[in-house]
Amino acid sequence: MAERIHITLGCTVCKNKNYHYARGKKKEFKIELMKFCRKCGKQTPHKEVKS
Ligand SMILES: [Zn+2]
């Protein structure tokens, strides 16, 4: 059973939704990653948002 959930990562600064990825269903941890935000023009913390 390789069920996947598609997650959206949004910039915590400007709330722009920048990244999408898939993860397994069982791992329910909060994700926060430093990612480049085009809108901010720099790396900002990105959090999982409900799409
Ligand atoms: Zn941003």
N, CA, C, O and the ligand as a Tripos MOL2 file, in Angstrom:
@<TRIPOS>MOLECULE
protein
  205   203    52     0     0
PROTEIN
NO_CHARGES

@<TRIPOS>ATOM
      1 N           0.8470   -1.2070    0.0000 N.3       1 MET1
      2 CA          0.0000    0.0000    0.0000 C.3       1 MET1
      3 C           0.8790    1.2520    0.0000 C.2       1 MET1
      4 O           1.4050    1.6460    1.0410 O.2       1 MET1
      5 N           1.0260    1.8400   -1.1060 N.am      2 ALA2
      6 CA          1.8680    3.0340   -1.2190 C.3       2 ALA2
      7 C           0.9970    4.2470   -1.5180 C.2       2 ALA2
      8 O           1.1320    4.9120   -2.5460 O.2       2 ALA2
      9 N           0.1290    4.4950   -0.6060 N.am      3 GLU3
     10 CA         -0.7750    5.6230   -0.7990 C.3       3 GLU3
     11 C          -0.0470    6.9400   -0.5310 C.2       3 GLU3
     12 O           0.7010    7.0640    0.4380 O.2       3 GLU3
     13 N          -0.2710    7.8870   -1.3760 N.am      4 ARG4
     14 CA          0.4270    9.1540   -1.2460 C.3       4 ARG4
     15 C          -0.5530   10.3050   -1.0800 C.2       4 ARG4
     16 O          -1.6690   10.2930   -1.5990 O.2       4 ARG4
     17 N          -0.0900   11.2860   -0.3410 N.am      5 ILE5
     18 CA         -0.8620   12.5140   -0.1890 C.3       5 ILE5
     19 C          -0.0570   13.6510   -0.8020 C.2       5 ILE5
     20 O           1.1480   13.7680   -0.5780 O.2       5 ILE5
     21 N          -0.7160   14.4590   -1.5520 N.am      6 HIS6
     22 CA         -0.0390   15.6100   -2.1450 C.3       6 HIS6
     23 C          -0.1450   16.8010   -1.2090 C.2       6 HIS6
     24 O          -1.2250   17.1790   -0.7550 O.2       6 HIS6
     25 N           1.0090   17.3730   -0.9410 N.am      7 ILE7
     26 CA          1.1320   18.4540    0.0220 C.3       7 ILE7
     27 C           1.5900   19.7140   -0.7090 C.2       7 ILE7
     28 O           2.3770   19.6620   -1.6540 O.2       7 ILE7
     29 N           1.0840   20.8190   -0.2490 N.am      8 THR8
     30 CA          1.5520   22.0960   -0.7710 C.3       8 THR8
     31 C           2.3730   22.7840    0.3090 C.2       8 THR8
     32 O           1.9810   22.8260    1.4750 O.2       8 THR8
     33 N           3.5120   23.3200   -0.0930 N.am      9 LEU9
     34 CA          4.3190   24.1140    0.8240 C.3       9 LEU9
     35 C           4.1580   25.5930    0.4820 C.2       9 LEU9
     36 O           4.3400   26.0060   -0.6640 O.2       9 LEU9
     37 N           3.8180   26.3670    1.4850 N.am     10 GLY10
     38 CA          3.6350   27.7980    1.2790 C.3      10 GLY10
     39 C           4.6490   28.6030    2.0700 C.2      10 GLY10
     40 O           5.0450   28.2230    3.1720 O.2      10 GLY10
     41 N           5.0580   29.7140    1.4950 N.am     11 CYS11
     42 CA          5.9590   30.6390    2.1670 C.3      11 CYS11
     43 C           5.2620   31.2210    3.3990 C.2      11 CYS11
     44 O           4.1200   31.6710    3.3180 O.2      11 CYS11
     45 N           5.9540   31.2080    4.5330 N.am     12 THR12
     46 CA          5.3490   31.7400    5.7550 C.3      12 THR12
     47 C           5.4110   33.2620    5.8080 C.2      12 THR12
     48 O           4.7700   33.8840    6.6560 O.2      12 THR12
     49 N           6.1760   33.8560    4.9110 N.am     13 VAL13
     50 CA          6.3170   35.3130    4.8950 C.3      13 VAL13
     51 C           5.2160   35.9500    4.0440 C.2      13 VAL13
     52 O           4.4920   36.8270    4.5150 O.2      13 VAL13
     53 N           5.0950   35.5040    2.7900 N.am     14 CYS14
     54 CA          4.1400   36.1360    1.8730 C.3      14 CYS14
     55 C           2.9310   35.2410    1.5670 C.2      14 CYS14
     56 O           2.0250   35.6380    0.8350 O.2      14 CYS14
     57 N           2.9310   34.0360    2.1340 N.am     15 LYS15
     58 CA          1.8220   33.0730    1.9610 C.3      15 LYS15
     59 C           1.6850   32.5350    0.5380 C.2      15 LYS15
     60 O           0.6790   31.9070    0.2080 O.2      15 LYS15
     61 N           2.6660   32.7710   -0.2840 N.am     16 ASN16
     62 CA          2.6300   32.2550   -1.6470 C.3      16 ASN16
     63 C           2.8580   30.7440   -1.6300 C.2      16 ASN16
     64 O           3.7430   30.2480   -0.9320 O.2      16 ASN16
     65 N           2.0610   30.0290   -2.3960 N.am     17 LYS17
     66 CA          2.2100   28.5710   -2.4560 C.3      17 LYS17
     67 C           3.2230   28.2100   -3.5320 C.2      17 LYS17
     68 O           2.9490   28.3390   -4.7250 O.2      17 LYS17
     69 N           4.3740   27.7650   -3.1080 N.am     18 ASN18
     70 CA          5.5020   27.6190   -4.0310 C.3      18 ASN18
     71 C           5.8340   26.1890   -4.4210 C.2      18 ASN18
     72 O           6.3070   25.9430   -5.5310 O.2      18 ASN18
     73 N           5.5930   25.2510   -3.5290 N.am     19 TYR19
     74 CA          6.0780   23.8970   -3.7880 C.3      19 TYR19
     75 C           4.9910   22.8640   -3.5510 C.2      19 TYR19
     76 O           4.1060   23.0330   -2.7120 O.2      19 TYR19
     77 N           5.0920   21.7870   -4.3210 N.am     20 HIS20
     78 CA          4.1930   20.6580   -4.1460 C.3      20 HIS20
     79 C           5.0290   19.3950   -4.0430 C.2      20 HIS20
     80 O           6.0320   19.2490   -4.7420 O.2      20 HIS20
     81 N           4.6300   18.5080   -3.1990 N.am     21 TYR21
     82 CA          5.2950   17.2210   -3.1560 C.3      21 TYR21
     83 C           4.3360   16.1800   -2.6160 C.2      21 TYR21
     84 O           3.2530   16.4940   -2.1230 O.2      21 TYR21
     85 N           4.7600   14.9450   -2.7220 N.am     22 ALA22
     86 CA          3.9300   13.8420   -2.2420 C.3      22 ALA22
     87 C           4.6460   13.1280   -1.1140 C.2      22 ALA22
     88 O           5.8700   12.9940   -1.1230 O.2      22 ALA22
     89 N           3.8780   12.6750   -0.1490 N.am     23 ARG23
     90 CA          4.4520   11.9210    0.9610 C.3      23 ARG23
     91 C           3.5430   10.7570    1.2950 C.2      23 ARG23
     92 O           2.4020   10.6850    0.8380 O.2      23 ARG23
     93 N           4.0600    9.8580    2.0880 N.am     24 GLY24
     94 CA          3.2550    8.7410    2.5450 C.3      24 GLY24
     95 C           2.1970    9.2020    3.5280 C.2      24 GLY24
     96 O           2.3340   10.2500    4.1580 O.2      24 GLY24
     97 N           1.1710    8.4350    3.6520 N.am     25 LYS25
     98 CA          0.0400    8.8450    4.4850 C.3      25 LYS25
     99 C           0.3400    8.7640    5.9810 C.2      25 LYS25
    100 O          -0.1940    9.5430    6.7710 O.2      25 LYS25
    101 N           1.1830    7.8310    6.3580 N.am     26 LYS26
    102 CA          1.3700    7.5450    7.7840 C.3      26 LYS26
    103 C           2.2230    8.5680    8.5240 C.2      26 LYS26
    104 O           2.0500    8.7810    9.7240 O.2      26 LYS26
    105 N           3.1250    9.1870    7.8160 N.am     27 LYS27
    106 CA          4.0310   10.1160    8.4890 C.3      27 LYS27
    107 C           3.3480   11.4600    8.6990 C.2      27 LYS27
    108 O           3.3100   12.2930    7.7940 O.2      27 LYS27
    109 N           2.8240   11.6620    9.8670 N.am     28 GLU28
    110 CA          2.0900   12.8920   10.1350 C.3      28 GLU28
    111 C           2.9260   13.8510   10.9670 C.2      28 GLU28
    112 O           2.6090   14.1310   12.1230 O.2      28 GLU28
    113 N           3.9670   14.3360   10.3810 N.am     29 PHE29
    114 CA          4.7950   15.3180   11.0730 C.3      29 PHE29
    115 C           4.6540   16.6640   10.3810 C.2      29 PHE29
    116 O           4.4040   16.7440    9.1780 O.2      29 PHE29
    117 N           4.8150   17.6810   11.1440 N.am     30 LYS30
    118 CA          4.7570   19.0280   10.5910 C.3      30 LYS30
    119 C           6.0690   19.3260    9.8820 C.2      30 LYS30
    120 O           7.1550   19.0800   10.4060 O.2      30 LYS30
    121 N           5.9400   19.8480    8.7090 N.am     31 ILE31
    122 CA          7.1160   20.0980    7.9000 C.3      31 ILE31
    123 C           7.3710   21.5930    7.7980 C.2      31 ILE31
    124 O           6.4740   22.3840    7.5080 O.2      31 ILE31
    125 N           8.6180   21.9520    8.0460 N.am     32 GLU32
    126 CA          9.0320   23.3250    7.8100 C.3      32 GLU32
    127 C          10.4090   23.2910    7.1710 C.2      32 GLU32
    128 O          11.3600   22.7620    7.7450 O.2      32 GLU32
    129 N          10.5060   23.8580    5.9840 N.am     33 LEU33
    130 CA         11.7500   23.7970    5.2240 C.3      33 LEU33
    131 C          12.1520   25.1840    4.7610 C.2      33 LEU33
    132 O          11.3100   26.0400    4.4880 O.2      33 LEU33
    133 N          13.4390   25.3820    4.6810 N.am     34 MET34
    134 CA         13.9330   26.6080    4.0630 C.3      34 MET34
    135 C          13.9660   26.4070    2.5500 C.2      34 MET34
    136 O          14.7030   25.5740    2.0220 O.2      34 MET34
    137 N          13.1460   27.1980    1.8800 N.am     35 LYS35
    138 CA         13.0480   27.0910    0.4280 C.3      35 LYS35
    139 C          13.1290   28.4860   -0.1750 C.2      35 LYS35
    140 O          12.8050   29.4910    0.4580 O.2      35 LYS35
    141 N          13.5750   28.5020   -1.4250 N.am     36 PHE36
    142 CA         13.6320   29.7860   -2.1090 C.3      36 PHE36
    143 C          12.2340   30.2160   -2.5400 C.2      36 PHE36
    144 O          11.5140   29.4610   -3.1930 O.2      36 PHE36
    145 N          11.8640   31.4250   -2.1720 N.am     37 CYS37
    146 CA         10.5860   31.9940   -2.5760 C.3      37 CYS37
    147 C          10.8260   33.0400   -3.6520 C.2      37 CYS37
    148 O          11.5540   34.0100   -3.4430 O.2      37 CYS37
    149 N          10.2120   32.8310   -4.7940 N.am     38 ARG38
    150 CA         10.3860   33.7600   -5.9140 C.3      38 ARG38
    151 C           9.8080   35.1360   -5.5850 C.2      38 ARG38
    152 O          10.3520   36.1680   -5.9760 O.2      38 ARG38
    153 N           8.7080   35.1230   -4.8690 N.am     39 LYS39
    154 CA          8.0420   36.3820   -4.5540 C.3      39 LYS39
    155 C           8.8650   37.2260   -3.5820 C.2      39 LYS39
    156 O           8.9710   38.4430   -3.7320 O.2      39 LYS39
    157 N           9.4470   36.5550   -2.5790 N.am     40 CYS40
    158 CA         10.2860   37.2500   -1.6020 C.3      40 CYS40
    159 C          11.6870   37.4940   -2.1490 C.2      40 CYS40
    160 O          12.3640   38.4250   -1.7120 O.2      40 CYS40
    161 N          12.1320   36.6710   -3.0990 N.am     41 GLY41
    162 CA         13.4630   36.8070   -3.6690 C.3      41 GLY41
    163 C          14.5680   36.2790   -2.7860 C.2      41 GLY41
    164 O          15.7350   36.6250   -2.9710 O.2      41 GLY41
    165 N          14.2040   35.4240   -1.8050 N.am     42 LYS42
    166 CA         15.2030   34.8540   -0.9080 C.3      42 LYS42
    167 C          14.6620   33.5640   -0.3030 C.2      42 LYS42
    168 O          13.5170   33.1800   -0.5410 O.2      42 LYS42
    169 N          15.5020   32.9100    0.4760 N.am     43 GLN43
    170 CA         15.0560   31.7020    1.1640 C.3      43 GLN43
    171 C          14.2370   32.0810    2.3890 C.2      43 GLN43
    172 O          14.6400   32.9120    3.2030 O.2      43 GLN43
    173 N          13.0840   31.4510    2.4940 N.am     44 THR44
    174 CA         12.1970   31.7090    3.6140 C.3      44 THR44
    175 C          11.6800   30.3760    4.1560 C.2      44 THR44
    176 O          11.7200   29.3720    3.4440 O.2      44 THR44
    177 N          11.1980   30.3450    5.3980 N.am     45 PRO45
    178 CA         10.5950   29.1080    5.8960 C.3      45 PRO45
    179 C           9.2940   28.8090    5.1730 C.2      45 PRO45
    180 O           8.4390   29.6820    5.0220 O.2      45 PRO45
    181 N           9.1550   27.5920    4.7360 N.am     46 HIS46
    182 CA          7.9280   27.1540    4.0730 C.3      46 HIS46
    183 C           7.2560   26.0820    4.9250 C.2      46 HIS46
    184 O           7.9020   25.1650    5.4320 O.2      46 HIS46
    185 N           5.9730   26.2240    5.0620 N.am     47 LYS47
    186 CA          5.1990   25.2560    5.8470 C.3      47 LYS47
    187 C           4.1410   24.5960    4.9950 C.2      47 LYS47
    188 O           3.6840   25.1150    3.9760 O.2      47 LYS47
    189 N           3.7840   23.4360    5.4660 N.am     48 GLU48
    190 CA          2.7120   22.6730    4.8220 C.3      48 GLU48
    191 C           1.4070   23.4400    4.9560 C.2      48 GLU48
    192 O           1.0320   23.8700    6.0470 O.2      48 GLU48
    193 N           0.7180   23.6050    3.8280 N.am     49 VAL49
    194 CA         -0.5930   24.2340    3.8520 C.3      49 VAL49
    195 C          -1.6050   23.3150    3.2010 C.2      49 VAL49
    196 O          -1.2660   22.5190    2.3260 O.2      49 VAL49
    197 N          -2.8310   23.4280    3.6280 N.am     50 LYS50
    198 CA         -3.8820   22.6150    3.0250 C.3      50 LYS50
    199 C          -4.3340   23.2460    1.7210 C.2      50 LYS50
    200 O          -4.7450   24.4060    1.6830 O.2      50 LYS50
    201 N          -4.2530   22.4740    0.6700 N.am     51 SER51
    202 CA         -4.6160   23.0210   -0.6450 C.3      51 SER51
    203 C          -6.0850   22.7870   -0.9340 C.2      51 SER51
    204 O          -6.5750   23.1770   -1.9940 O.2      51 SER51
    205 ZN          7.5460   34.4700    0.1040 Zn       52 ZN52
@<TRIPOS>BOND
     1     1     2 1
     2     2     3 1
     3     3     4 2
     4     3     5 am
     5     5     6 1
     6     6     7 1
     7     7     8 2
     8     7     9 am
     9     9    10 1
    10    10    11 1
    11    11    12 2
    12    11    13 am
    13    13    14 1
    14    14    15 1
    15    15    16 2
    16    15    17 am
    17    17    18 1
    18    18    19 1
    19    19    20 2
    20    19    21 am
    21    21    22 1
    22    22    23 1
    23    23    24 2
    24    23    25 am
    25    25    26 1
    26    26    27 1
    27    27    28 2
    28    27    29 am
    29    29    30 1
    30    30    31 1
    31    31    32 2
    32    31    33 am
    33    33    34 1
    34    34    35 1
    35    35    36 2
    36    35    37 am
    37    37    38 1
    38    38    39 1
    39    39    40 2
    40    39    41 am
    41    41    42 1
    42    42    43 1
    43    43    44 2
    44    43    45 am
    45    45    46 1
    46    46    47 1
    47    47    48 2
    48    47    49 am
    49    49    50 1
    50    50    51 1
    51    51    52 2
    52    51    53 am
    53    53    54 1
    54    54    55 1
    55    55    56 2
    56    55    57 am
    57    57    58 1
    58    58    59 1
    59    59    60 2
    60    59    61 am
    61    61    62 1
    62    62    63 1
    63    63    64 2
    64    63    65 am
    65    65    66 1
    66    66    67 1
    67    67    68 2
    68    67    69 am
    69    69    70 1
    70    70    71 1
    71    71    72 2
    72    71    73 am
    73    73    74 1
    74    74    75 1
    75    75    76 2
    76    75    77 am
    77    77    78 1
    78    78    79 1
    79    79    80 2
    80    79    81 am
    81    81    82 1
    82    82    83 1
    83    83    84 2
    84    83    85 am
    85    85    86 1
    86    86    87 1
    87    87    88 2
    88    87    89 am
    89    89    90 1
    90    90    91 1
    91    91    92 2
    92    91    93 am
    93    93    94 1
    94    94    95 1
    95    95    96 2
    96    95    97 am
    97    97    98 1
    98    98    99 1
    99    99   100 2
   100    99   101 am
   101   101   102 1
   102   102   103 1
   103   103   104 2
   104   103   105 am
   105   105   106 1
   106   106   107 1
   107   107   108 2
   108   107   109 am
   109   109   110 1
   110   110   111 1
   111   111   112 2
   112   111   113 am
   113   113   114 1
   114   114   115 1
   115   115   116 2
   116   115   117 am
   117   117   118 1
   118   118   119 1
   119   119   120 2
   120   119   121 am
   121   121   122 1
   122   122   123 1
   123   123   124 2
   124   123   125 am
   125   125   126 1
   126   126   127 1
   127   127   128 2
   128   127   129 am
   129   129   130 1
   130   130   131 1
   131   131   132 2
   132   131   133 am
   133   133   134 1
   134   134   135 1
   135   135   136 2
   136   135   137 am
   137   137   138 1
   138   138   139 1
   139   139   140 2
   140   139   141 am
   141   141   142 1
   142   142   143 1
   143   143   144 2
   144   143   145 am
   145   145   146 1
   146   146   147 1
   147   147   148 2
   148   147   149 am
   149   149   150 1
   150   150   151 1
   151   151   152 2
   152   151   153 am
   153   153   154 1
   154   154   155 1
   155   155   156 2
   156   155   157 am
   157   157   158 1
   158   158   159 1
   159   159   160 2
   160   159   161 am
   161   161   162 1
   162   162   163 1
   163   163   164 2
   164   163   165 am
   165   165   166 1
   166   166   167 1
   167   167   168 2
   168   167   169 am
   169   169   170 1
   170   170   171 1
   171   171   172 2
   172   171   173 am
   173   173   174 1
   174   174   175 1
   175   175   176 2
   176   175   177 am
   177   177   178 1
   178   178   179 1
   179   179   180 2
   180   179   181 am
   181   181   182 1
   182   182   183 1
   183   183   184 2
   184   183   185 am
   185   185   186 1
   186   186   187 1
   187   187   188 2
   188   187   189 am
   189   189   190 1
   190   190   191 1
   191   191   192 2
   192   191   193 am
   193   193   194 1
   194   194   195 1
   195   195   196 2
   196   195   197 am
   197   197   198 1
   198   198   199 1
   199   199   200 2
   200   199   201 am
   201   201   202 1
   202   202   203 1
   203   203   204 2
@<TRIPOS>SUBSTRUCTURE
     1 MET1         2 RESIDUE 1 A MET
     2 ALA2         6 RESIDUE 1 A ALA
     3 GLU3        10 RESIDUE 1 A GLU
     4 ARG4        14 RESIDUE 1 A ARG
     5 ILE5        18 RESIDUE 1 A ILE
     6 HIS6        22 RESIDUE 1 A HIS
     7 ILE7        26 RESIDUE 1 A ILE
     8 THR8        30 RESIDUE 1 A THR
     9 LEU9        34 RESIDUE 1 A LEU
    10 GLY10       38 RESIDUE 1 A GLY
    11 CYS11       42 RESIDUE 1 A CYS
    12 THR12       46 RESIDUE 1 A THR
    13 VAL13       50 RESIDUE 1 A VAL
    14 CYS14       54 RESIDUE 1 A CYS
    15 LYS15       58 RESIDUE 1 A LYS
    16 ASN16       62 RESIDUE 1 A ASN
    17 LYS17       66 RESIDUE 1 A LYS
    18 ASN18       70 RESIDUE 1 A ASN
    19 TYR19       74 RESIDUE 1 A TYR
    20 HIS20       78 RESIDUE 1 A HIS
    21 TYR21       82 RESIDUE 1 A TYR
    22 ALA22       86 RESIDUE 1 A ALA
    23 ARG23       90 RESIDUE 1 A ARG
    24 GLY24       94 RESIDUE 1 A GLY
    25 LYS25       98 RESIDUE 1 A LYS
    26 LYS26      102 RESIDUE 1 A LYS
    27 LYS27      106 RESIDUE 1 A LYS
    28 GLU28      110 RESIDUE 1 A GLU
    29 PHE29      114 RESIDUE 1 A PHE
    30 LYS30      118 RESIDUE 1 A LYS
    31 ILE31      122 RESIDUE 1 A ILE
    32 GLU32      126 RESIDUE 1 A GLU
    33 LEU33      130 RESIDUE 1 A LEU
    34 MET34      134 RESIDUE 1 A MET
    35 LYS35      138 RESIDUE 1 A LYS
    36 PHE36      142 RESIDUE 1 A PHE
    37 CYS37      146 RESIDUE 1 A CYS
    38 ARG38      150 RESIDUE 1 A ARG
    39 LYS39      154 RESIDUE 1 A LYS
    40 CYS40      158 RESIDUE 1 A CYS
    41 GLY41      162 RESIDUE 1 A GLY
    42 LYS42      166 RESIDUE 1 A LYS
    43 GLN43      170 RESIDUE 1 A GLN
    44 THR44      174 RESIDUE 1 A THR
    45 PRO45      178 RESIDUE 1 A PRO
    46 HIS46      182 RESIDUE 1 A HIS
    47 LYS47      186 RESIDUE 1 A LYS
    48 GLU48      190 RESIDUE 1 A GLU
    49 VAL49      194 RESIDUE 1 A VAL
    50 LYS50      198 RESIDUE 1 A LYS
    51 SER51      202 RESIDUE 1 A SER
    52 ZN52       205 GROUP 0 **** ****
